[in-house]
């Protein structure tokens, strides 16, 4: 599998719960106000300059689309949707 152009294929981190400042646990459905998602870069397109496979990133949760390859679920996003590289 290889991304082309300015696209990235990422594997989302599955966060099962988030703890608030007060100690409450929020499920994934309750975290709609969290705008960015965490993921690992699987492959990058040939026009992507600053990212490489295995980078850990945050990207806009509304960006891209899901794709399933060999029963694994990935997300395809544009390079411009990445906001932070950890």
C-alpha positions in Angstrom: 0.0 0.0 0.0 1.4 3.4 -1.0 -0.2 6.8 -0.8 0.2 9.2 -3.8 0.4 12.9 -4.2 -0.2 14.9 -1.0 -2.2 12.1 0.7 -1.3 10.2 3.8 -2.6 6.9 5.0 -2.9 6.9 8.8 -3.9 4.4 11.5 -6.0 6.1 14.2 -5.3 5.6 17.8 -8.4 4.1 19.6 -9.0 6.0 22.7 -11.5 4.2 24.8 -11.9 6.8 27.5 -10.9 10.3 28.4 -10.7 11.8 31.9 -11.9 15.3 32.6 -10.2 17.7 35.0 -12.9 16.7 37.6 -12.1 13.0 37.2 -15.1 12.0 35.1 -14.5 9.4 32.3 -15.9 10.3 28.9 -16.7 7.7 26.3 -15.9 8.2 22.6 -19.4 9.3 21.8 -19.3 12.0 24.5 -16.0 13.5 23.2 -17.6 15.3 20.2 -16.1 18.6 21.3 -12.5 17.3 20.8 -11.6 18.5 17.4 -8.4 16.6 16.7 -7.6 12.9 16.5 -4.3 11.1 17.1 -2.9 8.7 14.5 0.3 7.1 13.3 1.4 7.7 9.7 1.5 4.4 7.8 2.6 5.7 4.4 3.0 9.1 2.7 2.6 10.3 -0.9 5.4 11.3 -3.2 4.7 15.1 -2.8 4.7 15.1 1.0 7.7 16.9 2.4 7.7 17.0 6.2 6.2 13.7 7.3 7.4 10.2 7.2 6.0 6.8 8.1 5.7 6.1 11.9 5.3 9.8 12.7 2.7 10.4 15.4 0.3 13.2 14.3 -2.9 15.0 15.2 -5.3 15.8 12.4 -8.8 17.3 12.0 -11.4 14.7 12.9 -13.6 15.6 9.9 -10.8 15.2 7.4 -10.4 12.4 4.9 -12.2 9.1 4.6 -11.9 5.5 5.9 -10.6 2.6 3.8 -10.4 -1.1 4.7 -7.4 -3.1 3.4 -6.9 -6.7 4.5 -9.5 -6.3 7.3 -7.5 -3.4 8.7 -9.1 0.1 8.9 -7.1 3.1 7.8 -7.9 6.7 7.2 -6.7 8.6 4.1 -6.2 12.3 4.7 -4.5 15.3 3.0 -1.2 16.6 4.2 -2.8 20.0 4.9 -5.2 18.4 7.5 -2.3 17.6 9.8 -2.0 20.1 12.6 0.7 18.7 14.9 3.6 16.2 14.6 4.5 14.7 17.9 
